[in-house]
Amino acid sequence: MPEKPTLRGKTVILRPIGPEDAEAMYASLSDKEAMQLTGTKQSFSLEQVQAFCARVPTEEDRYDFAITLPGENRYRGEVVLNDIDWDNRSSNFRIAISGTENREKGYGSEATELVLEFGFKTLNLHRIELEVYDFNPRAQHVYKKHGFIQEGIRRDVLLWEGKFQSAIVMSLLQPDYLARQSRARFESLETPRLRMRRLRDDDLAPLVAYRNLPEVAWMQLWENYDTESAKKLINGCKVVEPFTANDSFQFAVALKESDELIGDLYFKMDEAGKQAEIGYTFDPRFQGKGLATEAVKTLINHAFKEQGLHRIYGITDPRNAPSINLMKRLGMKQEAQLRKSLWFKGEWADDVIFAVLAEEWKTF
Ligand SMILES: CC(C)(COP(=O)(O)OP(=O)(O)OC[C@H]1O[C@@H](n2cnc3c(N)ncnc32)[C@H](O)[C@@H]1OP(=O)(O)O)[C@@H](O)C(=O)NCCC(=O)NCCS
């Protein structure tokens, strides 16, 4: 087998793991947090780790990289493509950075980026998959940021200190990886008065404030909208591109002049990337001025004309007249009323579905 390569990034250098890494790898096995986050229960002797490090450089179904920094050779963790199935061009991925002092410095993100580039562009893999425990939001964030999509959940696969934990299965396919590379990061959609952009950290206070107003919350799924939920929403949208199949995105709606947040739009794509559900929440101070219509109209127009969607629908409660009126104003037609189909704030509620098709969408 030809010698395994070294991958160089701006901050980290990934070099093939070899016998010289055995002691550092052995020491990393006493990192309790990493052991839990990777679900490692087995204990290994130094001799076992030495044998492993001596073996992996020549194994043909894996690439084990030590994460190092320029000017030093020290093992700070590892990132691995393993169980490579050459017939199906598929591989597993895993990463662990040793020691809290090395985490959250961007090393994991850059190492992931380098290995994905190597896997998809050099090895020509079609699929890279991984598993991440549901109690590991940091790793989930990093994987999502690089385009991994959740495929499913393996329920209760890990028994850790008396409690069962589930694992999320994620994967990234080569065509999606390459498409992401060539696609510019979403910045904004503009209307005469509004800018639909990514949610930002400084939107936190207004987002929590208007989502908590009783006249806003009464028809939404939440009772109290807390800061933690808002932070999660904002962070989630930093790493997702809108109009990604099987993913949702929350657009911030801001006044063009001041960039002040006045509402947000939900947009959830189906698996095929051809249909989407929309939703909207607006600060009541900015309702009744045609701003919501302006925002949603522009989003739907963009989705049909630029993103090639086929159908867009909204689901609301029949008691929510402003929402129904908005959808009617946009030319959406009622398709169904699902009777007592949603358990909502202590009672069964109806859902009405309005939709518009690309072929009937009028250009405004
Ligand atoms: C998961 C891991 C590889 C990530 O690498 P890292 O170098 O620590 O991460 P980075 O500094 O590159 O990035 C961390 C990102 O997570 C975000 N983050 C941190 N804590 C978070 C949390 N609780 N929820 C959501 N996101 C979080 C950070 O804000 C940062 O986001 P940004 O890049 O968008 O700014 C590393 O922390 C690690 O090895 N952890 C222990 C083992 C492990 O969990 N392995 C994965 C098993 S599946």
The ligand as an ORCA input file, in Angstrom:
! r2SCAN-3c Opt
* xyz 0 1
  C     -16.409     17.096     18.940
  C     -15.015     17.649     18.687
  C     -14.308     16.787     17.672
  C     -15.157     19.068     18.100
  O     -13.894     19.627     17.908
  P     -13.477     21.028     18.557
  O     -12.123     21.361     18.084
  O     -13.687     20.967     20.041
  O     -14.570     21.973     17.934
  P     -14.401     23.362     17.170
  O     -13.666     24.323     18.030
  O     -13.829     23.131     15.836
  O     -15.936     23.780     16.976
  C     -16.820     23.734     18.047
  C     -18.140     24.299     17.583
  O     -19.165     23.732     18.421
  C     -19.911     24.780     19.011
  N     -20.363     24.280     20.298
  C     -19.674     24.145     21.442
  N     -20.468     23.661     22.413
  C     -21.682     23.490     21.852
  C     -22.937     23.049     22.337
  N     -23.076     22.656     23.606
  N     -23.994     23.016     21.487
  C     -23.855     23.401     20.183
  N     -22.680     23.839     19.674
  C     -21.613     23.891     20.501
  C     -18.934     25.930     19.102
  O     -19.618     27.149     19.236
  C     -18.236     25.815     17.757
  O     -19.095     26.304     16.755
  P     -18.606     27.215     15.507
  O     -17.493     26.475     14.856
  O     -19.829     27.321     14.628
  O     -18.166     28.508     16.082
  C     -14.141     17.712     19.984
  O     -14.739     18.635     20.894
  C     -13.956     16.384     20.678
  O     -13.101     15.615     20.306
  N     -14.776     16.112     21.708
  C     -14.648     14.898     22.495
  C     -14.904     13.615     21.697
  C     -16.131     13.699     20.829
  O     -17.157     14.245     21.198
  N     -16.017     13.102     19.625
  C     -17.107     13.003     18.703
  C     -17.825     11.744     18.966
  S     -19.114     11.457     17.796
*
